[in-house]
Amino acid sequence: MKAFCMKCRKETEIKEAQVVRMKNGNHGTKGLCCSCGAKVFKVGKQ
């Protein structure tokens, strides 16, 4: 799965991805950028 990394300014693969539930009840996926290790987040359960 891919997400946009704000630090690298490109779309990268998510490392250690985990599905989370946001405050509004929707799902999201969070993890780490494969390139730089920064936190990335993508809305929606994948």
C-alpha positions as CSV (number, residue, x, y, z in Angstrom):
1,M,0.0,0.0,0.0
2,K,1.2,3.5,-0.7
3,A,0.8,6.9,1.0
4,F,2.2,10.4,0.3
5,C,5.2,11.3,2.5
6,M,5.3,15.0,3.3
7,K,9.1,14.8,4.1
8,C,10.1,13.1,0.9
9,R,7.4,14.8,-1.2
10,K,6.6,11.6,-3.0
11,E,4.3,8.6,-2.8
12,T,6.1,5.7,-1.0
13,E,5.2,2.3,0.4
14,I,3.9,2.1,4.0
15,K,6.1,0.1,6.4
16,E,4.6,-1.4,9.6
17,A,1.1,-0.5,8.4
18,Q,-1.8,-0.7,10.9
19,V,-5.5,0.1,10.6
20,V,-6.8,2.7,13.1
21,R,-10.2,4.2,13.8
22,M,-10.4,8.0,13.7
23,K,-12.5,10.2,16.0
24,N,-15.2,10.5,13.4
25,G,-15.6,6.7,13.2
26,N,-13.9,6.3,9.8
27,H,-10.9,4.0,9.2
28,G,-7.4,5.1,8.4
29,T,-4.0,3.4,7.8
30,K,-0.9,4.7,9.6
31,G,2.7,3.6,9.4
32,L,6.2,4.7,8.4
33,C,7.8,5.8,5.2
34,C,10.2,3.2,3.7
35,S,12.6,5.9,2.5
36,C,13.0,8.3,5.4
37,G,11.1,6.7,8.3
38,A,8.7,9.6,8.8
39,K,5.1,8.9,9.9
40,V,2.6,8.6,7.1
41,F,-1.2,8.4,7.2
42,K,-3.8,7.4,4.6
43,V,-7.5,7.8,5.0
44,G,-9.5,4.6,4.3
45,K,-9.1,0.9,5.3
46,Q,-6.9,-0.9,2.7
